[in-house]
């Protein structure tokens, strides 16, 4: 059977990509590519010759769509790393200016909430882009049509709607400077050359709520950030106390109690999407380790597997 592979950078795809709007509540301006984490403070800190190793979101999506030819990991400049359409220029600067001009304050939980809000908006932007792919694919590959793909599109619409509800809730907390509903754990560890900022949401919670047509918000997030800090690294783990379950508490306790924090970092890299590392992080075994992470990530995505810090 002929294998059909599409180029994610075709003019048609780029035209659709312009439909991604600013993640600021109520803003209808086009989103522009902006850095999820500040370039000169964090990304530059771990770069080698101005470059980092990152999983490409475009190529990961191609792989999940059945294209096994994509190079999922890319070495790229810090100008492009962790950059995706999230906000318009006005709101990107308005919301996160303090991270551009001062250091992260480990005693200020509002900083953690803002990092987590930005990470959640990035997840919303990525789901929006996947949703756009479902519109593009049938125009490129006739096989991407039919009831199964219509259901996939409907589920994606549901996920976006639920993400938008929770995004608005996070913004309301941020605007009122209320962090009482959130719990954050901060762990300083020996330096690991990684920048990671993401939110983990369990797929089965979303899927079960969608299938039951539940009106209860099905998002149970874990906020994870790993950043260079003062010659070391800092790991920030957070959750929403209103939307929490034993699985979340168990995971966070496991990560905190694990003595080998590098193993924790690798597990977070498996489960998260938005991270980059120093290209020589694994020395000569970089390609081998990336392949291992990709295999584990694929298994986790398709089978809901769990990876233990043992």
C-alpha positions in Angstrom: 0.0 0.0 0.0 1.3 3.4 -0.9 2.4 5.5 2.1 1.1 9.0 2.0 3.1 11.6 3.9 2.3 15.3 4.0 4.6 18.2 4.6 3.5 20.1 7.7 5.0 23.3 6.2 2.9 23.4 3.0 1.4 26.8 2.2 -2.1 25.3 2.9 -1.1 24.2 6.4 0.5 27.6 7.1 -2.7 29.3 6.0 -4.7 27.2 8.4 -2.2 27.9 11.2 -3.0 31.5 11.0 -6.4 30.6 12.4 -4.8 30.1 15.8 -5.9 33.0 18.0 -4.3 34.6 21.0 -4.9 32.5 24.2 -5.7 35.6 26.2 -9.4 35.2 27.2 -11.6 37.1 24.7 -8.7 38.2 22.4 -9.4 37.5 18.7 -6.0 38.7 17.4 -3.8 36.2 15.6 -1.3 34.4 17.8 2.4 34.8 16.9 5.3 32.4 17.7 6.6 33.3 21.2 8.9 31.6 23.6 7.3 29.4 26.2 10.3 30.1 28.4 12.4 33.2 28.2 15.2 32.9 25.7 18.0 34.9 27.2 17.5 33.8 30.8 16.8 30.1 30.5 17.3 28.8 27.0 20.6 30.5 26.5 21.8 29.0 29.8 21.7 25.4 28.5 22.5 26.1 24.8 25.7 24.9 23.1 26.8 27.3 20.4 23.4 28.8 20.6 21.6 25.5 20.0 19.5 23.0 21.9 17.9 19.6 21.2 14.1 19.6 21.2 11.3 17.3 20.3 9.5 18.8 17.3 5.8 19.1 17.9 5.1 19.1 14.2 7.0 15.9 13.7 5.5 14.2 16.8 2.1 14.9 15.4 3.1 13.4 12.0 4.3 10.2 13.8 1.0 9.9 15.7 -0.8 10.4 12.4 1.0 7.4 11.0 4.1 8.9 9.4 7.1 7.1 10.8 9.6 9.0 8.6 9.7 12.2 10.6 12.7 13.2 12.6 11.0 13.7 15.9 14.1 15.4 17.6 15.8 18.4 16.1 18.8 20.5 17.0 17.7 24.1 16.7 18.7 27.6 17.6 17.3 29.2 20.8 15.5 31.7 18.6 13.2 28.8 17.5 13.3 26.5 20.5 10.1 26.2 22.6 8.5 28.8 20.3 4.9 28.3 19.2 1.8 30.4 18.6 0.3 31.2 22.0 -0.4 34.9 22.3 -0.5 38.1 20.3 2.4 40.5 20.9 0.5 42.7 23.3 -0.7 40.0 25.7 2.6 38.1 25.6 4.4 41.2 26.9 1.6 42.2 29.3 1.3 38.9 31.1 5.0 37.9 31.4 7.0 41.0 31.4 8.3 40.3 34.9 10.0 37.1 33.7 11.9 39.2 31.1 13.3 41.7 33.6 13.9 39.8 36.9 14.8 36.4 38.2 12.3 33.8 39.1 11.4 34.3 42.8 11.2 30.9 44.5 9.2 32.5 47.4 6.6 33.9 45.1 3.9 31.4 44.2 2.3 33.8 41.7 5.4 33.3 39.6 4.7 29.6 39.6 1.1 30.2 38.7 2.1 32.4 35.8 4.5 29.8 34.5 1.8 27.2 34.8 -0.8 29.4 33.1 1.6 29.9 30.2 2.2 26.2 30.0 -1.5 25.4 29.9 -2.1 28.0 27.2 0.7 26.3 25.2 -1.1 23.0 25.6 -4.3 24.6 24.4 -2.5 26.1 21.4 -1.1 22.7 20.5 -4.5 21.0 20.7 -5.9 23.8 18.5 -3.2 23.1 16.0 -4.0 19.4 16.0 -7.7 20.3 15.5 -6.7 22.3 12.5 -4.8 19.3 11.2 -8.1 17.4 11.2 -9.4 19.9 8.7 -6.3 19.8 6.5 -5.7 16.1 6.4 -8.8 15.2 4.3 -7.8 17.8 1.7 -4.4 16.2 1.4 -5.1 12.5 2.0 -8.6 11.1 1.1 -8.0 8.3 3.5 -8.4 10.8 6.4 -12.2 10.8 6.1 -15.1 8.9 7.5 -16.9 8.3 10.8 -13.7 7.6 12.8 -12.1 10.9 11.7 -15.3 12.8 12.3 -15.4 11.4 15.9 -11.7 12.4 16.4 -12.5 15.9 15.3 -15.5 16.0 17.6 -13.4 14.8 20.5 -10.8 17.4 19.8 -13.5 20.1 19.8 -14.6 18.9 23.2 -11.0 19.0 24.6 -10.5 22.5 23.3 -13.8 23.7 24.9 -12.8 22.2 28.3 -9.3 23.6 28.1 -10.7 27.0 27.4 -12.9 26.8 30.5 -10.0 25.9 32.7 -7.8 28.5 31.0 -10.3 31.2 31.9 -10.3 29.9 35.5 -6.5 30.0 35.7 -6.6 33.6 34.3 -9.2 34.6 37.0 -6.9 33.3 39.7 -3.9 35.1 38.2 -5.8 38.4 37.8 -7.0 38.3 41.5 -3.5 37.1 42.6 -5.2 34.2 44.4 -3.0 31.1 44.7 -5.0 29.5 47.5 -6.4 26.7 45.3 -2.9 25.6 44.1 -0.1 23.6 45.7 3.5 23.9 44.5 6.6 21.9 45.6 10.0 23.3 44.8 13.1 21.1 44.7 16.6 22.3 44.0 18.8 19.6 42.4 22.3 19.4 40.9 22.3 21.1 37.5 20.6 19.2 34.7 20.9 21.2 31.4 17.1 21.1 30.6 14.3 23.7 30.2 10.9 22.1 30.6 7.5 23.7 31.1 4.3 21.8 30.6 1.1 20.5 32.0 0.1 16.9 32.3 -3.5 16.0 31.8 -4.6 12.4 31.9 -6.1 11.4 28.6 -8.5 8.8 30.1 -10.1 11.5 32.3 -10.9 13.6 29.3 -12.0 10.6 27.2 -14.2 9.2 29.9 -15.9 12.5 30.5 -16.4 12.9 26.7 -18.0 9.5 26.4 -20.3 10.1 29.4 -21.1 13.6 28.2 -20.3 14.7 31.7 -20.8 18.3 32.7 -18.0 18.1 35.3 -14.7 19.7 34.3 -12.5 16.6 33.5 -9.2 18.4 33.7 -6.9 17.2 36.5 -3.6 19.0 35.8 -0.1 18.5 37.0 2.1 21.5 36.3 5.8 20.7 35.8 8.7 23.0 35.3 12.5 22.2 35.3 14.7 25.3 34.9 18.3 26.3 35.3 18.6 28.4 38.5 21.7 29.9 40.1 24.1 27.3 39.0 21.7 24.4 39.8 18.4 23.3 38.5 15.0 23.8 40.1 12.1 21.4 39.7 8.7 22.9 40.3 5.7 20.5 40.7 2.2 21.8 41.1 -1.4 20.8 41.1 -4.9 22.3 41.6 -6.3 21.2 44.9 -9.9 21.4 43.6 -9.1 19.0 40.7 -6.9 16.4 42.4 -6.9 12.7 42.8 -4.8 9.9 44.3 -2.9 9.4 41.0 -1.7 13.0 41.0 -0.6 12.9 44.7 1.1 9.6 44.2 3.1 10.8 41.2 4.2 13.9 42.9 5.2 12.1 46.0 7.1 9.5 43.9 9.1 12.3 42.1 9.9 14.1 45.4 11.0 11.0 47.2 13.1 9.5 44.4 16.8 10.1 45.2 17.9 10.0 41.6 16.5 13.2 40.3 18.0 12.7 36.8 15.7 9.7 36.5 12.8 11.9 37.5 13.7 14.4 34.8 13.8 11.6 32.2 10.3 10.4 33.3 9.0 14.0 33.0 10.6 14.2 29.5 8.7 11.0 28.5 5.4 12.4 29.7 5.8 16.0 28.6 6.1 17.6 25.2 7.5 21.1 25.8 11.2 20.7 26.7 14.7 21.1 25.3 18.1 20.0 26.5 21.8 20.7 25.9 22.6 18.6 22.7 25.4 16.7 24.5 23.3 16.0 27.6 23.7 12.2 27.0 27.2 12.5 25.4 27.6 10.1 22.5 24.4 8.3 23.4 22.1 11.2 22.6 20.5 9.5 19.6 20.1 6.2 21.5 18.5 7.9 24.5 16.2 10.0 22.3 15.0 6.8 20.6 14.3 5.3 24.0 12.3 8.3 25.1 10.4 8.3 21.8 9.5 4.6 22.2 8.4 5.1 25.8 6.4 8.2 24.8 4.6 6.3 22.0 3.7 3.5 24.4 2.5 6.0 27.0 0.4 7.8 24.4 -1.2 4.8 23.0 -1.5 2.5 26.0 -1.7 4.8 29.0 1.4 3.2 30.5 3.1 4.4 33.6 6.8 4.8 34.2 8.1 4.3 37.7 11.1 6.0 39.4 12.6 2.9 40.9 
